[in-house]
Amino acid sequence: MNTHCIENSDKIRMAAARVNAGLTQADIAREMKLSKNTIVNWEKGKINPKPAQFDMYCRLCHRDPDKIFLPSELT
């Protein structure tokens, strides 16, 4: 996976993928052994997850990482 800077539309897609999977930020944090604040900051774009962390986030949400980072005009 390429390293991406999380832009506004990508933040929305991250949160939407989580919500659509029926997961809370606390659920993701617990599964990844991270603080909920870390997940909140990812979804707000304050910090970026490492590639392996992002891949795990996507797996937990049942989403392909490339689907989250597709340009909005292609989704």
C-alpha positions as CSV (number, residue, x, y, z in Angstrom):
1,M,0.0,0.0,0.0
2,N,1.2,3.5,-0.8
3,T,1.7,5.9,2.1
4,H,-1.1,8.4,2.0
5,C,-1.8,11.7,3.8
6,I,-5.4,11.3,5.0
7,E,-7.5,14.0,3.3
8,N,-10.9,15.1,4.4
9,S,-12.8,12.7,2.0
10,D,-10.6,9.8,3.2
11,K,-11.3,10.6,6.9
12,I,-15.0,10.4,6.1
13,R,-14.5,7.1,4.3
14,M,-12.6,5.7,7.2
15,A,-15.3,6.6,9.7
16,A,-18.1,5.4,7.3
17,A,-16.4,2.0,6.8
18,R,-16.2,1.5,10.5
19,V,-19.8,2.6,11.1
20,N,-21.0,0.4,8.2
21,A,-19.2,-2.6,9.7
22,G,-21.2,-1.9,12.9
23,L,-18.1,-1.0,14.9
24,T,-17.4,1.8,17.3
25,Q,-14.1,3.6,17.7
26,A,-13.7,1.7,21.0
27,D,-14.2,-1.6,19.2
28,I,-11.5,-0.8,16.7
29,A,-9.2,0.4,19.5
30,R,-9.7,-2.7,21.6
31,E,-9.1,-5.1,18.6
32,M,-5.9,-3.1,17.6
33,K,-4.7,-2.7,21.2
34,L,-4.6,1.1,20.8
35,S,-6.3,3.9,22.6
36,K,-9.7,5.1,21.4
37,N,-8.1,8.5,21.2
38,T,-5.7,7.2,18.5
39,I,-8.7,6.0,16.4
40,V,-10.4,9.4,16.9
41,N,-7.3,11.2,15.8
42,W,-7.0,9.0,12.6
43,E,-10.6,9.7,11.7
44,K,-10.1,13.4,12.3
45,G,-6.9,13.4,10.2
46,K,-4.8,14.7,13.1
47,I,-2.4,11.8,12.8
48,N,-2.0,9.1,10.2
49,P,-1.9,5.4,10.9
50,K,1.1,3.4,9.9
51,P,0.5,1.3,6.8
52,A,0.1,-2.0,8.8
53,Q,-2.3,-0.3,11.2
54,F,-4.4,1.1,8.3
55,D,-4.5,-2.4,6.7
56,M,-5.7,-3.9,10.0
57,Y,-8.3,-1.1,10.4
58,C,-9.6,-1.9,6.9
59,R,-9.6,-5.7,7.6
60,L,-11.7,-5.1,10.8
61,C,-14.1,-2.9,8.8
62,H,-14.2,-5.5,6.0
63,R,-13.0,-2.9,3.4
64,D,-10.3,-3.0,0.8
65,P,-7.8,-0.2,1.7
66,D,-7.8,1.0,-2.0
67,K,-11.6,1.5,-1.7
68,I,-11.1,4.0,1.1
69,F,-8.4,6.0,-0.8
70,L,-10.1,6.1,-4.2
71,P,-10.6,9.7,-5.3
72,S,-14.1,10.8,-4.6
73,E,-14.9,11.3,-8.3
74,L,-14.3,7.5,-8.8
75,T,-16.5,6.3,-5.9
